[in-house]
Amino acid sequence: MVSRVIPVDPFDLVIFGATGDLARRKILPGLYRRFWAGQMPEGSRIIGAARTEQDADAWRASIRAAIEEFVAKSKHEAEVIDRFLACLDYVAIDVRGDGGWETLRDMMRQEVTQAFYFSVGPGLFGDLAERLHRYKIACETCRIVVEKPFGRDLDSAKALNATLAAHFDEQQIYRIDHYLGKETVQNLMAVRFANVLFEPLWNSQFIDHVQITVAEEVGVGGRGGYYDKSGAMRDMVQNHLMQLLCLTAMEPPSRFEPDAVRDEKLKVIRALDPLETHDIVRGQYRAGAEPSYLDDVEDPDSRTESFIALKVHVANWRWNGTPFYLRTGKRMKARTSEIVVQFKEPPHSIFEEDTGQRANMLSIRLQPDEGMDLRVTIKEPGPGGMRLVDVPLDMSFADALGPEAADVPDAYERLIMDVIRGNQTLFMRGDEVEAAWAWTDPVVAGWVDRGDRPMPYEPGSAGPEDALILLHRDGRRWREIG
Ligand SMILES: NC(=O)c1ccc[n+]([C@@H]2O[C@H](COP(=O)([O-])OP(=O)(O)OC[C@H]3O[C@@H](n4cnc5c(N)ncnc54)[C@H](OP(=O)(O)O)[C@@H]3O)[C@@H](O)[C@H]2O)c1
């Protein structure tokens, strides 16, 4: 298979927070993989910026170590790594100070695409945006990339949007939700909108319900301080799960263009019914082989949830009567992210020997192995009569498209290249983020006002018992995690 890649113009990409975890683990290894694949245009440069006083060689050495640690061995070629590191430069800048900006301005070229990656805490966005302007570093067409968390409620998200809007147009702002960079998430759009097979069935007449699960095996560990102020609802549902819900539920956009897609996603968020208390289950992991949630955070009486399950209604014609069940948590049975579309059973079975319940199911796996499978019912082979059996129609990219297709780019590398191409389709627009917070805020306020405690759950489980009951009471059950 020959892959076609949309070409990219040479660029200057400045990464603020160049010495941080995200830069080391995701951004630089991702850029290296694109370079290794020959997709970083000749003459492009990556400039690291952070407070740490060091020269470019010292930063390059740390990035060489990061590549060796985070990029697959099959892509370690000394000569390619050397050429990649030669594209890197570094400048020491304290975003809140006034040193280093002129050096950065002198480094930037006006004739290439300029992008600034804000891989620093959101508290620094204002100073960063203001100084990029004051020192005349950012050109009018430059792009800026911002990371989650984009606010912790509607007010703070609005304030962040206003801070950025003071210096940049919305067309220049790329808000990353790395779930949108996953191959299968984009494939969900291809499956829905490039086939006639699914779209006529994609509604409450044929779909019984949808489950969206993002389960992690790890606890909050070293991130306890940050996580405890946030919790699963703010940290995962408001952004990642909401985005997956939008892509599953949205109407077909008229074109595959940034605003056409984002308009449809926004309509889904605005159509969400307020959540009822009995449709929310919050949990907190107990101690198991490793410490409990309360051992991982400072507050011994913390009521922050490390797990949440929700029953959500999209109040429009297409989805009336089809619930979306969302769940996400830490220290769960396995690391799994998937969207499961459960179709309804056939209205009548003509097969006398058919005792089981038969319904098609489409599952879209985001991790660990990206792919899709569709469960269909067929006749069990053999002379034993018309016995029915459910089998998967597995859409493994590698089997269908050759081994190259299994080597899918990591979400970060795809998204960074989209920034350089100027394609905002897979990035959240400011009004989308605000609408998501507007739906989330009253839900969180509800349990804070009531002083609710999350329910304890066993580490390595599927969450608290009540999360199972949430579906049982509707005569449904969650798909096994893992
Ligand atoms: N790590 C992840 O997996 C992940 C995932 C999603 C979102 N994020 C978000 O991405 C951002 C960066 O995360 P991270 O994990 O890389 O954080 P981190 O490891 O704490 O790194 C923070 C970076 O910011 C720099 N920095 C801090 N204060 C600065 C200042 N005043 N001026 C200039 N640079 C400054 C630090 O470098 P110096 O100390 O050298 O200045 C460091 O390079 C955060 O907003 C985080 O929420 C991270």
The ligand as an ORCA input file, in Angstrom:
! r2SCAN-3c Opt
* xyz 0 1
  N       2.303     15.336     30.660
  C       1.214     14.966     30.059
  O       1.037     13.794     29.703
  C       0.121     15.951     29.766
  C      -1.062     15.486     29.156
  C      -2.060     16.404     28.839
  C      -1.886     17.743     29.132
  N      -0.728     18.170     29.730
  C      -0.594     19.608     29.993
  O       0.550     20.095     29.293
  C       1.202     21.116     30.029
  C       2.635     20.696     30.297
  O       2.606     19.494     31.034
  P       3.908     18.731     31.520
  O       3.449     17.426     32.061
  O       4.956     18.732     30.474
  O       4.360     19.647     32.769
  P       5.779     19.655     33.486
  O       6.489     18.360     33.330
  O       5.533     20.204     34.848
  O       6.577     20.744     32.626
  C       6.266     22.108     32.674
  C       7.162     22.840     31.702
  O       6.878     24.225     31.796
  C       8.111     24.915     31.998
  N       7.825     26.100     32.776
  C       7.246     26.182     33.996
  N       7.155     27.468     34.398
  C       7.697     28.204     33.411
  C       7.884     29.594     33.217
  N       7.526     30.498     34.139
  N       8.447     29.991     32.074
  C       8.837     29.108     31.132
  N       8.670     27.797     31.242
  C       8.114     27.349     32.380
  C       8.994     23.910     32.724
  O      10.339     24.105     32.468
  P      11.367     24.879     33.419
  O      11.160     24.371     34.814
  O      12.695     24.575     32.813
  O      10.976     26.275     33.260
  C       8.626     22.639     31.968
  O       9.314     22.594     30.750
  C       0.380     21.285     31.308
  O      -0.578     22.315     31.116
  C      -0.351     19.954     31.447
  O      -1.556     20.081     32.143
  C       0.272     17.293     30.042
*
